[in-house]
Amino acid sequence: MEVVASILGSAVAEGGHVLCGPFCSKINNTVKIQSNLQALEKELEVLIGLRDDMICQLALAEKDGKVPRTQVKAWVRSVDEFIFEVDLMQESVRAKEKKHYCFYSCCPQYRHGSKVARMLKEVQGLKSAGIFPAGLVIANPEAKSVEHIPGPSIEHQTTASKTLGKLMKLLDCDEIRRIGIWGLGGIGKTTLVKNLNNILKRDSSAHRSGMVIWATVSKELNLRWVQAQIAERLNLDVKMEESMQRLGIRLHERLLRESNFLLILDDVWETIDLDSLGVPQPEDHGGSKIILTSRSLEVCMAMKTDVEVRVDLLNDDEAWQLFSQNAGVAASKDPIKPFAQAIARECKGLPLAIITMGTAMRGKTNVKLWKHALKEWQKSVPCIKGIEKNVYNSLKWSYDALEGNSKYCFLYCSLFPEDFSIEESELVRYWLAEGLIDEQENHEDSFNRGISLIENLKDHCLLEDGASEGTVKIHDVVRDVAIWIASSLENRCKSLVRSGAGLTEVSETELVNSLKRVSFMNNSITKLPDCKVHCPETLTLLLQGNFPLGRVPEKFLDGFPALRVLNLSGTRIHSLPLSLLQLHNCRALLLRDCFYLEDLPALGGLTKLQDLDLSATSIRELPRGMENLSNLRRLNLSRTHYLKKIQAGIICRLSSLEILDMTLSDYHWRVKGQEDEGQTNFEELGCLERLLVLSIRLENIPSQGTEDLTWIGRLRSFQFFIGPTANSLPTKHDERRVTISGIDLSGEWIGWLLTNASSLILNNCWGLDQMLETLVIDSVGAFASLKSLTIAGSRSSLRPIGGCAAHDDLLPNLEELHLHDLAYLGNISGLVGYLGLRFSKLRLMEVTQCPRLKYLLTYGSFILALPNLQEIKVSFCDNLVELFCYYSELNFTPETVVPNLRNLELKNLPKLRTICRQKESWQCLEQVKVIKCNLLRELPLTAQNADTVKEIIGELQWWNLLNCDQDTKSSLHPCFKQAKGKMELGPMEMQKIDGTVL
């Protein structure tokens, strides 16, 4: 280092002028540091070399998906700081050399002696600390170079394949850094880049792109969402509290470490600031490239693309091939084919239009329908100018093909944000409230009609399946067309759609008098216009999902006198204005998840109200005037945790009520004779002649002797949670479920419940033996409706008292049996004897935490076959020795107890030795899980059924000790998976609800 020579030279030069004794010692000290300076120079060179080598090793390791240890990063940082300190000292010495110091001003030079000594010790310490026995890096989940993205192949489309080949060549061109792919909406831009991605996945040697990163942008640009997609691809954690700027910095640093990467930005609608996004500019990173897709050439130019590739339309042959695939065989029949080919040509090579038209004509065999379709298609008049012309007309034809109110139902879907999964049930409720579905039908018929409409729209490719079951969504191009159609119609569908637009306030200038529907849902609106707007014809106003909204001004609702649908769900409103009472035509008032809402004005004036949703609000009692809502069909009070009071005489006057949902409400209905003064009771519900769906909590079991309970039989669906803590998770058979918890059943008659219920859950109840005895003695027939039975947390043995047993099967249609935490249960045969069970339709048997259980069933005494049993789950039964005990006097030997069993799960059964008889084979067995069953040495598997097995999970030691012939075990070995720790959880870690493990 130059600092060494500089310090030494300066000290000697000045020392030559010193003759006075008092300063001779300082000169001598300066001369003595020569060795330290030389040593420092050498040590520093070694340290810098060590650091540089380490940085190189870290860079190589990070390319392999590894990350530096924390101590290593800290050491590199300390070395950098030390080098910086030495550089500062060097600059100080240089500055003093330029000045002519007198003898007395040279004293500061000598201070370097002690500093050099300190630095020498420090550099030696850093060298010693730079040794890491545990290694420099640790493993990091490896990010794949390219991930396959599902999508249709364009292998047989000549035009698209040529464009794909062009893109491959552009990727190999070093001068091309940014590529823009543009074209009409629905022309196949996304499909094209998906195929490009998958080619790079299949043949990584054919390109130099390195890592390929895919991010969908969408019309409403959300930079944070795009950042999250990139971060997920790079295996970077995104912290909730992390700012967009900070995440951008981390992304930038991570991408700089990639020698090569290709970023694909799909569906770009506006300019994206790469710096804010956290993506290095391609000009600054020699190994990076960016591909973006957009409908606009202008966007590509604004993104500074080096080359713009336009996606061409399909030629006639390709269009016909694609049309035929979607229209089916009818399109190729002789009388129809000429018209089908003409329709395909009229689609002008646009894939989305071809697919839509082809699907719309699929299955139509009448040539007149094809002639009419062609004529209508040819006379379509463009309503907008520009490149969207053909797209809109293509999709508008599908809209025109809809019949009746289906058109308006479709346009309603455009009110939701882009890429939004709409709950089908919610959509149908909107349609009902607007009168698009016949209001005269009951709820179930109306709902089924709505689902039929949704399926019809999906068949026309105007809707598609959403992200989860029971949801649908509208493609962004189709949504744009629907908005365009709705905004241009002057009769009954003109709409203002600002959903998901990132708004913070509403402009009253947009709320004009011709609007029929207005949607501001899923924004961040903080306030509404505090003035009277003029929207006299608006039927729907959607404001849900604006959590910052805390107030609805009094004058605002005055401007919507014709409103039928008002949705304020998911806002922070505390109350509603009195102007709400002027909405005399309102059919649906939806206030779900308004957690701060405690009070509502009197609703008696809303006499046309059909749907009132107060779920998850903080109301303590029902709004005043509720008894006047004679047209109310659906009342949702679920999750009303503060509801304490329902006055007598209110519910029984809701004569049109079809659905009453009070799931997880804190309100408990009282049975006759136990009601509080002035409060409603269970008997009132019997007055609701149109009631079809009911979910409530009850203090006690209603008595058939004191109350008329016949009305329960007419319910299509119900859930009764009986007892102070009654609750349970949803199960398969929840249409008519009864959950009883914490009640003495010894003097209760539940036959009326079993007669109507499809699922019965008895949780932490006592007196079960006495209840079962009464049930057997007093029953006059079987309970054919019950399909699921759960008994949990009981000290009953479930054995007949005094030989009491049913002669016939009382539960002939039972499909599921769940037994949990039964301390005195010795075997299930006692319950079988009680109720005369034959289990002829049983599909699932689950037994957990029954410590005295020695075997499940005695085979041959009551049970002769379990022909439909598909799943057995047994866990934490400490004394279970075998699954089935075979009756000694059995006169015949069946091939197997469970001929159709597919899933067997056994966990924490320390004494289990036998599953079935020796050499018995379960031919349909597909999945086996054995955890902590160390004495079990045999499975009902042979060479004959080994091919059906898909998975065997267990500990490696258990698998190695399993007795099985070598050929069978070899064939099963690929199916074996070693159990992970999470599968060995004890009872305390298992999910429970009020003592019931579900």
N, C-alpha and C positions, 0 to 999 in steps of 0.2 A: 504493500500500500504506500502511496505517496506521502501519507501523513508521517510515516516513520522518518524518512529522509528529511522531510520538511522541518519536523520538530528538532531533530539532531543538528541539522545545519544551522538553524536559527540560534540554537543554544550555544554552539561552538563559536559562531561568528561574534556574537555579543560577548561571549566569555573572554575573547582575546583582548577586549578593551578594558577589562576589569583588573585593577592593580591593588585595590584596597582590600585589606584583610577581612573586614566584616562580610564581604561578599564572596570570598573564596570558597566558603563551604557550599554556597548555593551553586557555584559553578561545578564544584566537584559532584554535587548531587545530580546535576544535569548530565554530567559525563557518565555517571554510574547507570543512568537509565538506558544507555545504549543497548545493553544486552536485552533489557525488557522490551525495548522497541522492536528489536529484531525478532525476538520470540513472539511478540504480538503479531507482527506481520505474517510470520509463518503459520501461527495458529489460526489466524483469521482466514488465510487462504484455504487451510484444511477445512475450517468450518463452512465456508461458502461452498466448497466442493461437496461436502456432505449434504448441505441443504439442497443444492441443485440436483444431486443424485436422487435425493428423497422425493423431490417434486416430480421428477421424471417417473419414478416408480409409482407415485400416487396417480399420476395422469394415466399411466398404462393400466393400473388396477381399476380406476374408475370406468374405463372403457369396457372392462369385464363385468361391470355392474356392482363394483365394490365401493365402499366409502371410507375415507380416512378416519382413524380413531380420533377421539377428542383430544387425547394427550399429544398426538402427532401434530394436529392443527395448531395447538397451543405452542408447541416447540418451534414450529416454522415461524409463527408470529413473533416469538421472542427473539429468534435469530434476526429477523428483518428489523426489529426495533433496535437491536444492538448495532447492526451495520449502519443504521441511520444515525445513531449516536456517534459512531466513529467518523462518519462523513461530516457531521456538524463540527467536530473538533478539527478536522482537516480544513474546513472553510474558515474557521477562526484563525488558524495559524497563517493561512494564506493572506488573510486580511491584514494581519500585523506585519507581515514581511514587506507589504507595500508601503508601510509608514516608516519614518526614520525616528526611531525611539532613542531618547537619551539613556544614559546609564540607569537612571532611577525609574524610568518608565518601562524598562524591560522586565521588571519583576514578575508580571503576570505569566511570562513564559515558563517560569520555573514551577508554576502550579501544575503543569502537565505531568510532572514526575509522578505525583501521587495518583493522578487519573490513569496514567498508563499502567501503573501497578494494579490498580483496581480492575481495569479492563482485561488485563492478562488473566487474572483469576476468573473473571466472568466468562471469557471465551473458553477457558479450560473446563469450566462447569457446564457450559452449553454443549461442548463436545461429549462430555460424559453422559449428559442427559439425553443425547441424540441416539441412544441405543435402546431399542424397543424389543425385548425378547418375545413379547406376545404378537409381534407383527405390526405392520403399519396400517393395515386396513381390516375391515370386517365385511362380511357378506351383505349384500343388499338384494332384495328381490329383483331378479333380472327382467328388464324390459325387453320384449321381443323386438327384433329389428323391424319386422313388418307383421301386422296382425290381419288375418283374413276378415273381410267385411262381407257379410251375405248380400247378395243381389243377383238380378238376372244376368245371364251371360249374353254378350253381343257377338259371340264367336261366328255366328252364321249371318250377321248383318254386314254386308260388304262396306257400306258407307261408314258405319261406326268403326269397323275394324281398321279402315284406312286412317281415320282420325286418331285412333289409338296408336297405330304405328308411327304417325307423325309425332305424337307426344313422346313416345319412347326415344325417338331420335333427338328431340329437343332436350330431353333430360341428359343426353350424352354430350351436349354442346356446352363447353365451358363458358362461352360468352353469354349464354341465356341463363338468367337468374330467376326471373319472374315470368310466369306463364299465366295468361288469362284465358279462361274457357267461357265463352258466352254464347247465348242463343235464347230462343223462345222458352217460356215456361212450359215445362212438360216435354221438352224435346229430348231429354235423356242426358243432361250434363252430369248429374249425380251418378247415373248408371255408368257413364263412360269412365269417370275417375275411380269408381269402385272396381271396375274391371282392370284399370291400370294398377291400382293398389294390389289386387290379387295376383296379377302377373308378376309384379315385383316380389310378392310373397312366394310364388312357386319357383321362380328362377332368380335367386338373389345374386348369382354370378353375372347376370346379364345387365346389371346396372351398378352405378357407383353412388346411389342415393343414400346409403347408410340407413339410418332409422327413418321410417315413414310415419308421420304423425297426422291423424285425421281429426278435424274439428268442424262441427256444424255451426254456422253463424246465425242464420235465419233473419227474417225481415226486421224484427224488433231487436236491434243489436244490444246484446248484454255481454259486455267485455269480460265481466267476471266469470260468466258461464263458459265463455270460450277459453279463458285462462284455466279454469278448472278441468276442462277436457284435455288440454295440453299437459297439465300437471299430472293428471291421472295416467296418461300415456307414459310419462317419464318416471312413474312411481314416486312422485313427490306428494307429500301430505299437504293438504290445503287446510289452514287453520281458520276457524270461523271468525276470530277477531282480527285476522290479518287483513290489512288494507290492500286494495287493488294495486297500489303503487309498490308496496313491499313484495307482494306475490310476483309482480312483473319483474322486479329486480332478481328474485330467486330463479325465475324461469330463464331470464337472460343469462345469468351465470351458469345455469345447468346446460343450456343449449350451446354455449360457447365451448363447453368441454366435449361436444360431439364433433368429431372431425368432418362428418357428412350427415346431413339430414334433409328430408323433404317434408315440408309442411303443406298439407292440403286443406284449404279453407273453402268449405262448401256452402253454397247459397248465400253469397255476399250481396248485400243490398246497398251498402254505402261504404265510404272510405274508412279503412281501419288503420289507426295509428299503431304501427308495429312497436314503437318504443313503449307506448303505454301498455300494450299487450304483453311485452316482455320478450319479443322475438328479435334477435339480432338482424340488422339490415343485411340483406344478401351481399351488398357491396363490401361490408365490413367482415363478413364471415365467408371465406373462400369456398367452404364446402356445403353451403346451404342453398336450397332452392325453395321457391314458393309457387304452388299452383292454386289458383282461386277460380271458382265457378260463379257466374253471375248472369242475370238476364240482360244486363246493361253493358254495352261497350264503354260507355262513359265511366262507369265504376272501375273497369279494368284500367283505363287510361289514368284515372285518379290514383290508382294503386301502383302506378309507374311500371306496368308490365313491359317486358322487353319484346314480347310477341303475343298476339291475340289470336286464339284459335276459335273460329266459329264452328259450332256443331251443326252439321247439315241435316236437313230433313231426309227421311227415308225415301228411296226411290220406289216406283210403283210395285216392283216385285217384292221388295222387302216389306212394304206396307201391306200387301196382300197376304204375305206369309204371317205377319203379326196379327192382322185382322182375323184370319182363318183360325189361328190358335185360340182367339178369344170368343169368336162367334160360334165355334163348334162345327160339327159335320153338316148342319143345315146350309151353311154358306156355300158349300161345294156342290150342292145338288143342282142338276141341270136347269130346272125352271128358275131357281133363285140366284145362281152364280153370277149371271150378268149384272143383276141389280146390286149384289153384294160387292162385286168388283168396282162398280161405279161409286158406291158409298165409300169404299176404301180409298178410292182416288180423291173423293171430295174431302177427305181428312187431311189432304195436302201433306202427307208424310210425317205428321206430328204424332209421335208415339202415344202420348197421353190421350189425344183425340181418338186415335185408332183403337186403343184398348177400351176406352169408354163406349164408343159406338159399337164395337164388336160385342162387348158384354151386354149392352142394351138389346141387341138383336139375337142374343144367344137363345137357342131353343125355339125360335119362331119358324114355323114350317109353312105358313100361309104366304104365298107369293104376293098377295095383295098388301100384306103388311110391309113387305120389302119395297114394293112400288111406292107406297105412301111415304115410307121413311125417306126414300131417295128424293121424292118430290119436295117434301118438307125441308130436307137438308139443302137442296139446291136453291131454295128461295129464301134461305136465311139471309137477313140484311145486317151487315156489320153496323154495330152501334157505337163503337169507339174506334179511334184511329190508332195507327202505329203497330208496333210488332206484336202487341197482345191480341190483335184483331182475330186471328184464326183460333187462338187458344180459347178466348171467351166464347166465340160462336160455337166451337166444338162442344164445350161444356154446357153452354146454354141450350143446345139441342137436347141433352140429357135432362136438363131442367124442364124444358118444354114437354118432354115425353111423360113427365109425371102427371098424375091425375088428381083432380080435386085439391084438397087441402095438403096433399103431400108436398106441393110446391112451397107453400108457406111454412110447413114444418122444416123443410130443407133450409130455407132462408134463415130460419131462426137459429140454425147452427152457426151462422157466421157471426153471431153476437159474442161468441167465446174467443179467448185469445188464441193466437197461432200455436199449433202443436199442443193444444189443451185437450186432455182426456175428459170427456163429458160423461157424467154418470147417466146411464140410460133412464133410470127411475126419475132423476131430476128433470131430464129433458121432457119426458112424458108429462110430468106435473105442469111444466110451463105450457105445453100444448093444450092440456086440459083447461088451464086457467084462461088461456086466450080464446077458448072455444073452438080450437082446431080439431078436437076430438069430441064426439057426442057426449054431452054432459048428462044425458038421461040414463046412460049405462052405469052399472055399479063399478066399484073400484077395480075389481079383478078383470072384468070385461074391458074396461077402458084401458087398463094397463096393458093387457094382451094386445089390444088394438094398436096401442102406441109402439109396442115392441115389433109388431108386424110392419108398421110404417118404417121403423128404423132398419129392419132387415131389407125392406124394399129399397131404401136409399142406399144401403150397402150393395145391393145387387146392381144398382145403377152406377156403382163406383163413385158415388157422391159422398159416402161416408166409409170409414174403415175402422177396424178394431182399434180400441185405445190401448193404453199401456197396461191396463189390468182388466180382469174379467168384469163384465157388466159395464164397460165404458166404450165410448166411440170417439173418434176424432175426425176432423175434416182436413183434407190435404190443403196445404197453404195456397196452392194455385186455385183449387176449387173454392176455397174460402174467399179468395180475392174476387173470383167471378160472382159468388153469391152476394158479396158486398156491393159489387158493381150493379148487379141486377136490382138489389133492394134499394140502392140509392137513386136508381133511375125510375123506379115505379112510383106513381103518384096515388095509387088507389089505397092499398092496405098494407104495404110492406116497406115503405121508405124508412130507412134505418140510419142511425148515427152510431157508428162502431168505433169506440176508442178504448177497447179492452186491452189490457196488458201493454199500454203505450208509455208507461212511466210517468203519467201525469201526477201533479201535486194539487191542481185545482181545476175546477170546471169553468169554462167560459160560457156566460149566458148567451153570447152571440151565436153559438152553435145550436142552441136549443130553439129551433124555429117551429112554427105552427104546423108544418106538414109532416112532422116525424110521427111514425107509428111505433118505433122501437128505439130505445136508447140504451147503450151499454157502456158503462165506465168501470166495469169490473176489473179486479186484479191490478189496481194502480196503487199509488201512494197519496191519494187525495186527502188533504187535511181539512178542506172546507168546501162548502157548496155555496152557490150564489145566495146572498141574503136579500133577495128581491123576488118578485113574482115574475117567473118566466112564462112564456106563452106557448104551451104544448097541449092544446085542447084535444088532440086526437091520439096522443101517445098511450099505448096499451101496456107496454112493458118498460120498466126502468130497473136496470141491473146495476147495483152499486156495491155488491159483495166483494170481499177481498181487499177493501181499503181500510186496513187496520188503523192508520192514523186518524181516520174520520171519527170525531167525537161528538158531533152535533149536527142535527138536521134543522136548518133555520125554519121558522114558522111560515114564512111566505113562500118557501121553495115548493112545497107540495101543493100549494094553491094553484100552481101552473099546470097541474096534471089531473084535471077533473075526471078524465075517462080511464084512468089507470086501472088495469086488471091485475098486473103482477108488479109487486114491489119487493125487491130483495136487498136487504141491508146486512146480510150475514157476514160475520167475521169483521165487524167494525167495533169501535170503542164507544159507541153511543151509550149514554146513561139513561136516556129517556127519549120519547118521541113527541113531536109537536102536536098540538090540538088540531092542526090542519089535516092530520091523518084522518080525522073523523069525517072529512068532506069527500073522501074517496069512496063514494057510495057504490061504485062499480067494481071495487077491488075484490078479486077472487082468491089471490094468493098473497099472503103477508109472511115473508120468510126472514126470520131473525136468528137463525142458527148461529151458535158460537159468538153471540154478543155477550161476552162474559160480564161486562159492566152494567148490563141492562137490568135494573131492579124493578122498574115500575112502568106500566103502560097506561095510557088514558083509557077511559071507558070505551069499549069496542062495540057497544050495542047498536050503533048506527051503521056498522058495516054488515048489513043484513045479507049481502050476496057473497060474503066471504066463504070460501070452500076449503082453503088450505091454510092453516095457521101453524107455523113452525117456531116454537119457543125453546127448542132444545139447547142445552148448555148455556142458558141465561141464568141470571141470579134472582129471578122472581120468587117471592115468598108466598104469594097466593095468586089465583087466577084473576085476570083483569075484570073489572066491573062490566056488567052488561053482557057477559058471555052467554047468558041464558037466552039471549035474543038471536043468537047466530043459528037460526034454524036451518040454514043451508050448509053449515060446516060439515065437511066430509072427512077431513083429515086433521087431527090434532096431535102434534108431536111435542111431548113434554119430557123426552128422554134427557138424562144427565142434568136434570134440574135439582141440583144438590141442596138448594135452600128452600125448596117448596115444602111448606108445612101445613097449608090449609086449603081445602077445597070445600066450599060451602055446600050444604045440602040443597038439592033441587036445581043445581046448575047442569050437571052432566046429563041427567035424565031428560032435560029439555032440548038437548042437541039431537033432534029427531032424525037428522040426515047423517049423523056420524057413522062412518064406516071403519075408520082406523083411529085407534087411541094407543099411542106409543109412549109408555112411561118407563122404558128400560133404564135402569141405573138411576132412577129418580129417588130422592130421599123420602118421598111420600109413600106411606103404607096405608093401604085400604083396610078399613075395619069391617069385620063380618057383623051380621045382624046380632044385636044385643050387646055389642062391645064398642059401638061407635061413640065418639065424643059428641057432646051437645052442639048442634048446629053444623056438624060436619057430615059429609057424604058417607055412604057405605056401599059395600059390594052389591047389595040388592038393586041399587039404582041402575047398574049396568044392564040388568035384565030388561029394562024399559027401552033400550036402544035396539029397535027392531032391525035396523039396517047394519048394525055392527058386524064386521067381518074379521077384523084383525085387532087383537088386544094384547098388550104387554104391560103388566102391572106387578106391584109388590103387595103382599097381603100379610097382616099380622098373624092370622091363624087360618086353619083349614075351614072353609065354609061347611056347614052341616046340611046335609041333604034333608034332614028331618025338619029343620026350621026355615029353610030357604028353597025357593024354586030355582033349580040349577039347570033345568032342561034347555035354557037359552044357550048354554055353552056348546051344545051339540051343533048349533047352526054356524058357529065361528069357523072360518076357513083356516085361521091361524091364531094361536095364542101362546103366550108365555106367562106362567104364573110363578112368581118367586115368593114362596110362603115361608114365613119365619123372620126373626129379627135380623139375621145376617144372610138370608138366602141370596145366592148369586152363583153363577157358573159360566164357564166359557162356552161359546157356540159349538154345537156338534152337528153331525150330519142330519140328524132327524129333529130339527128345531121347529118344524112347522106347528107342532102342538106339544110344547114342552112344559113340564111341571117340575119345579125345583123346590124341595122341602128341606129346611135346614134348622137345626136346633130346637126341635119340637118332640114332645112325648107322643108317640103314635099308639100307645097301648089302648087308648080308648077312642081312637079315630077310625072312621070308615072312609077309605079312599077309593072305593070301587067306582064312584062316579068320575073320579079323575082318570083312572085307568081305562074307563070306557071310552074317553074322548082323547086321551093323550097319545102321542107317538113317541115321546121320550119322558122318562121319569128319573129324577135324580133325588136320592135320599141321602142327605149329608149331615153327619153328626146328630142323627136322631137316635132316640132310645125307645124301647118298647116294640122293637121290630118283630120279635117272635110272636107276641100277642096280636099285633096287627095282622101278620100273615095268617095266623090261625083264624081270626075273624074273617079275613078275606076268603079263605078256603071254605069256611062253613056257610057264609052268607051269599057267596057268589052263585048266580043262577046260570052263568055261561062264561065263555072265554072272553078275554080282553084282546080282541083281534087287532086293535089299532096300535098297540104298543110295539115299537120296533127297537127301542133302546132302553136299557135299564142300568142305572148306576147306583151302587150302594157304597157309601164311604163313611169312615170315621165312626163305626158302630162297634159296640161290645157284644153284639148278639152273635150267637153261634149259628144262626140260620138253620137250626135243626127242628124237625116236627115235635110239637109238644103232645105227648100222650098218643103218638101214632097218627096224629092228624095229617092227612095228605089228600090232595086232590086226585080224583080218578082220571080226569081228563087234563090235557095240557091247557092251562089257563093263559099262556102266552104263546100261542101257536105261530105268530109271525115275528117273534123276537129275532133281531138281526145282530144286535150288539149287546154284550154283557161286560160291564166294568165293575170290578170289585177292588176297593182301595182301603187300606188301613183298617182291616177287620181283625181285631186282636184275638178273637176266639173262634175264628173260622177254621174247622178241621179239614173239610173238603166241600166241594160245591154240590155234592150229591144230596146233602141235606136240603138245600134250596130246591134242587130238582125234585126231591120227594114232596116237599111242601106244595109246590105249584104244579106238579105233574108234568114238568118240562120234558120235552123230547128234543129240543134244539134242532128241529128239522130244517129251519131256515137261518140258523145262526151263522154269521159270517165273521164276526170278530169277538174274541174272548181276551180280556185284559185283566190281569190280576197283579196287584202291587201291595207290598207291605202287609202280608198276612203271615205272621210269624209261626202260627201253629199249623199251617196248611202242610199236609204231607203228600197229597196228590190232588189233582184237579177233579177228576171224575172217575167213577167206577163204571167201566165199560161192560155192558151186558145186563145190568140189573134194570135200570130205567132207560139208559141210553143204548140204543142198538146201532146207531150210525150218526155221524156228523157230516152229512153229505155236502153241505154248502160252506163249511167252515174254511175260510181262506187265510185267517190271520190269528196267531196266538202270541200274546205278549205277557210274559211273567217275569217279575223282578222283585228283589228284596224279600223273598220268602225263605227265612233261614232254615226251616225244617223240611222243605219240599224234597222228597226223595225221587219221585217219579211223576210224570205228567198224568198217565192213565193207569188205574188199577183195574186189572182184568178179572171179571167175575168168574169164580172157579167153576160154577155150574153152567157155563156157557156151552150150549149144545153144538155150536158151529164156530168155525174159525174164519172170520172175514179177512180179506186181503189186507186191509188197512183201516184204521180208525178214522183217518181224515184224508179221504181220497183227493180232495181238491185244495188242500192247504198250500198256500203260496209263500207266506211270510211267517217265519218263526224267530221270535226275539226272546232271548233268555239272558237275564242280567242279575248278578249278585245272588246266586243260588248255591251256597257252599256245600250242601248235602245232595244235590241232584246227581243221580247216577244213571238214570234210565229215562229215555224219552218214549220209547215204545218197545214192543217185543223184538226179540233178536231176529235179525234178517228181514224185518219189515221195511218196506220201501215206500216213501211218499213221492209218488210219481210227478206231482205238479209243483214241487218245492222249487222256488226261485231265489229267495233271499233268506239267509241265515245269519243271525247275530248272536254270538255267545260271548258274554263278558263275565269274568269271575265266576265261572262254573268249573272249578278245577277238577272235580271228580267225574265229570262227564267225559266219557271216552269214545262214545259211538253216536253217529248220526244216521238217520234213516236214508242213507244215500248209497246207491250201488252204481255199477257201470250202466245200468238201464236208465236211471234218471239223472245221471251226472250232467247230461247235455242240457237239461232244463235249468240248471242252477246258474244264476247270473252273478251272485255275490255272496261271499262268506266273510264275515267280520269277526275277529277274535284275537286273543293274545297269541303271540308267536309260540310261546311255550305250550299252550293248550293245543295249538295246531300240530305241533311236532309230536305230541303224545297221543294224538287222535288215532284210534284203531280203525284202520281202513286198508283194504287190499291195495297193493301198489299201483295197479292200473287205474283204479278209481281215484286215488289220491293224486296221481299225476295229472289226470284230466281235470281235476278240481283246482289244482294249484294256481292256475291263472286267475281264478275267481277269488282267491283269498286276499284279504286286505287286513293288515295289522290294525288293531283297535287303537284309537287315539285316547288321550286322557279324558277328554270331555265326555266320553261314553261311559266312564266309570264313576259318575257322580253318585253320591249317596242320596238318601231320601230328603235330607235337609236342603240340598241344592236344587232339587227338582221343583219345577213350577207348580204352585198350589193356589187354589182359590178356596178360602174358607175350609181348608182341610181336604178338599177334593183335588186329586192330581188328575189333570185333564190334558 
